[in-house]
Amino acid sequence: MLLAVGAAVTVGTLPVFLVGGLAVQIRAELGLSVSLLGLAGSVFFATSALMARPLAAVTERIGPTAALRFAAAGSAACLAALAATPSTGWLLAELALAGIPTALSQPAANELLMARIAEQQRGFAFAVKQSAIPASTLLAGLAVPVVALTVGWRWAFALGAMFGLLTVLSVPRVSWRRPSRRASPQPARSRLLLLALATVTGLGAAAANAMGTFVTVSAVSVGYSEAAAGLVLSLGSVAGLVMRLAAGAIADRAQPDLLRMVAVMLGLGVVGYLLLALGQQVAFLAGLMLGFGAGWAWPGVFNYAVAARFPDRVATATSVTQTGVYLGAGGGPLLFGLVAEHYGSSAGWLTSGVLTALATVALIVVRATGR
C-alpha cells in the first residue's frame, strides 16, 4: 500500500518537476525563458492551492482510494498533454490543470495512511509518501541524459503518462466510511494554529520548490554540462529521498518533538542555500546535497505532526497546511526566476536562504506559543 500511495503522489508532482529538470531542452525548442520557467512552476502550485480545501471535502465524500485513482488518472492525462505541447502558452495552461489532481492526491494519501497504518509506523509511512517529491526530481534528473538527450524531451512526459496509468491500477481497494459531520465548529485556537503552520510551510516550500525548478539551469551556469546537470539533480534527489525516509524512521523510534525536528532541518537547509549561492561547482554540489537532504526533507515529519494533532479531521487539517505549501511553491519559483533574471542565480539562492531562515524562526515561535 505504501508504494501505491507514494506512486500516486509522485505522478502528481511529475509534471512540474519534469518541466524544471528538462528546462534546458524545452527552452531550446519552445523559447522558455528563466522568468517563464518560474511562472510555469507558479501556475501549477497556484491551482493546487486554490483546490486543496475543496478537494479535501471530496476526499472525505468519496474515500481516499477513489480519490487517489482519480488523481493518478488526471495527472497521467496532463503528462500526455505536455508531451504534445506546441508552445509555452499551452505548457503553462497544461501545468495549471496538472495542479488539480495533485491537490486531490495529498489529502487522500494522508487520510489513507492515518486510517490504515499502525501508530508506531506512521512516521515512516508519511516519509514514504512525502518521498514522492525527491522521487519526482530524481526521475526528472535522470530523464535528461537517458531520455531528453537521446530520443527527445517529449518522450519523458509520455513515459510519465504511462507510469500514471499503471499507478491507477496499483492503488489498493479499501473500505471507507464517510466521517460524520461535527456538531461543534473547529475551535478558533486550532484554526489559528493551522494558519500559523501554513505560513511556515509556505516559506519553506517557496525556497525548496525553487531549488527543484532551477537546479539544472543553475548547474549549467556554474560550469556543469547538460548531462551532468541532470545527474547533479538526481544526486540531490537521492539525498532528499534518503533523509526523508531516515527522518520518518527516527520519528517512529525516538519519538522526538516533531516540530523541533522540522526546525533543525530547516536551519540546515539555510546553510545549503548559502553554499549554492557561492557559484562554485564543489560548493554547489555540497549545497544541493544539504538543501535537498535537510532543507527539503521536512514535509513528511511535518505532515505527520499535523495529522497526529488533528486525528479526527486529517484531510481537512492537512489541506490547510498543504495550501501554505502550494502558495509558497507557487510564489517561490516565480520570485527566484525574477531575481535570477535581473541579479543572477546567486541572488536567487540567497533569497531562498532568507525565506528558509524566516520559516525556521516562525516555526520556533509557533511551537513555543502553540504548546
TAUR-V33777 format. One record per residue. N is the residue number from 0. RES is the residue in three letters. OMEGA is omega in whole degrees, 0 to 359 (999 if undefined). Layout:
N	RES	OMEGA
N	RES	OMEGA
This chain:
0	MET	181
1	LEU	180
2	LEU	179
3	ALA	178
4	VAL	179
5	GLY	179
6	ALA	181
7	ALA	179
8	VAL	179
9	THR	182
10	VAL	178
11	GLY	181
12	THR	181
13	LEU	184
14	PRO	185
15	VAL	183
16	PHE	171
17	LEU	177
18	VAL	178
19	GLY	182
20	GLY	182
21	LEU	187
22	ALA	182
23	VAL	182
24	GLN	178
25	ILE	180
26	ARG	180
27	ALA	182
28	GLU	186
29	LEU	181
30	GLY	182
31	LEU	180
32	SER	180
33	VAL	180
34	SER	177
35	LEU	175
36	LEU	175
37	GLY	178
38	LEU	180
39	ALA	177
40	GLY	183
41	SER	183
42	VAL	178
43	PHE	184
44	PHE	176
45	ALA	176
46	THR	178
47	SER	179
48	ALA	180
49	LEU	187
50	MET	187
51	ALA	182
52	ARG	179
53	PRO	182
54	LEU	171
55	ALA	177
56	ALA	177
57	VAL	179
58	THR	180
59	GLU	181
60	ARG	187
61	ILE	180
62	GLY	185
63	PRO	180
64	THR	179
65	ALA	181
66	ALA	180
67	LEU	179
68	ARG	177
69	PHE	181
70	ALA	181
71	ALA	179
72	ALA	178
73	GLY	179
74	SER	178
75	ALA	179
76	ALA	180
77	CYS	177
78	LEU	177
79	ALA	178
80	ALA	179
81	LEU	179
82	ALA	182
83	ALA	186
84	THR	184
85	PRO	186
86	SER	178
87	THR	178
88	GLY	177
89	TRP	179
90	LEU	179
91	LEU	180
92	ALA	181
93	GLU	176
94	LEU	177
95	ALA	178
96	LEU	181
97	ALA	178
98	GLY	182
99	ILE	178
100	PRO	176
101	THR	179
102	ALA	178
103	LEU	186
104	SER	186
105	GLN	179
106	PRO	179
107	ALA	179
108	ALA	179
109	ASN	181
110	GLU	181
111	LEU	181
112	LEU	180
113	MET	182
114	ALA	191
115	ARG	183
116	ILE	179
117	ALA	186
118	GLU	183
119	GLN	179
120	GLN	187
121	ARG	179
122	GLY	179
123	PHE	180
124	ALA	177
125	PHE	177
126	ALA	177
127	VAL	180
128	LYS	182
129	GLN	175
130	SER	176
131	ALA	182
132	ILE	177
133	PRO	176
134	ALA	178
135	SER	180
136	THR	175
137	LEU	178
138	LEU	179
139	ALA	178
140	GLY	179
141	LEU	181
142	ALA	182
143	VAL	181
144	PRO	187
145	VAL	186
146	VAL	189
147	ALA	183
148	LEU	178
149	THR	182
150	VAL	177
151	GLY	185
152	TRP	182
153	ARG	180
154	TRP	177
155	ALA	178
156	PHE	178
157	ALA	177
158	LEU	176
159	GLY	178
160	ALA	177
161	MET	177
162	PHE	179
163	GLY	179
164	LEU	177
165	LEU	180
166	THR	178
167	VAL	182
168	LEU	186
169	SER	182
170	VAL	184
171	PRO	176
172	ARG	177
173	VAL	178
174	SER	184
175	TRP	174
176	ARG	183
177	ARG	179
178	PRO	178
179	SER	178
180	ARG	182
181	ARG	183
182	ALA	183
183	SER	179
184	PRO	178
185	GLN	182
186	PRO	181
187	ALA	180
188	ARG	179
189	SER	179
190	ARG	179
191	LEU	179
192	LEU	180
193	LEU	178
194	LEU	178
195	ALA	178
196	LEU	177
197	ALA	176
198	THR	178
199	VAL	182
200	THR	179
201	GLY	180
202	LEU	180
203	GLY	181
204	ALA	179
205	ALA	179
206	ALA	186
207	ALA	182
208	ASN	172
209	ALA	178
210	MET	180
211	GLY	182
212	THR	191
213	PHE	184
214	VAL	185
215	THR	179
216	VAL	180
217	SER	180
218	ALA	177
219	VAL	183
220	SER	179
221	VAL	172
222	GLY	178
223	TYR	174
224	SER	180
225	GLU	180
226	ALA	180
227	ALA	179
228	ALA	176
229	GLY	178
230	LEU	176
231	VAL	177
232	LEU	180
233	SER	178
234	LEU	177
235	GLY	180
236	SER	177
237	VAL	178
238	ALA	178
239	GLY	180
240	LEU	181
241	VAL	182
242	MET	176
243	ARG	179
244	LEU	179
245	ALA	179
246	ALA	178
247	GLY	178
248	ALA	178
249	ILE	179
250	ALA	180
251	ASP	187
252	ARG	184
253	ALA	182
254	GLN	180
255	PRO	169
256	ASP	190
257	LEU	181
258	LEU	175
259	ARG	178
260	MET	178
261	VAL	180
262	ALA	179
263	VAL	181
264	MET	177
265	LEU	179
266	GLY	176
267	LEU	177
268	GLY	178
269	VAL	179
270	VAL	179
271	GLY	180
272	TYR	178
273	LEU	177
274	LEU	177
275	LEU	183
276	ALA	182
277	LEU	176
278	GLY	178
279	GLN	188
280	GLN	182
281	VAL	179
282	ALA	179
283	PHE	180
284	LEU	178
285	ALA	179
286	GLY	178
287	LEU	179
288	MET	180
289	LEU	179
290	GLY	177
291	PHE	187
292	GLY	179
293	ALA	185
294	GLY	179
295	TRP	182
296	ALA	186
297	TRP	188
298	PRO	180
299	GLY	178
300	VAL	181
301	PHE	181
302	ASN	176
303	TYR	179
304	ALA	180
305	VAL	180
306	ALA	179
307	ALA	180
308	ARG	182
309	PHE	186
310	PRO	182
311	ASP	178
312	ARG	186
313	VAL	184
314	ALA	182
315	THR	183
316	ALA	181
317	THR	176
318	SER	178
319	VAL	179
320	THR	178
321	GLN	175
322	THR	175
323	GLY	177
324	VAL	183
325	TYR	179
326	LEU	177
327	GLY	180
328	ALA	177
329	GLY	182
330	GLY	183
331	GLY	179
332	PRO	179
333	LEU	178
334	LEU	179
335	PHE	181
336	GLY	180
337	LEU	180
338	VAL	182
339	ALA	182
340	GLU	183
341	HIS	186
342	TYR	179
343	GLY	183
344	SER	181
345	SER	177
346	ALA	177
347	GLY	179
348	TRP	175
349	LEU	177
350	THR	177
351	SER	177
352	GLY	179
353	VAL	179
354	LEU	180
355	THR	176
356	ALA	177
357	LEU	177
358	ALA	180
359	THR	180
360	VAL	181
361	ALA	180
362	LEU	177
363	ILE	180
364	VAL	180
365	VAL	179
366	ARG	181
367	ALA	182
368	THR	183
369	GLY	181
370	ARG	999
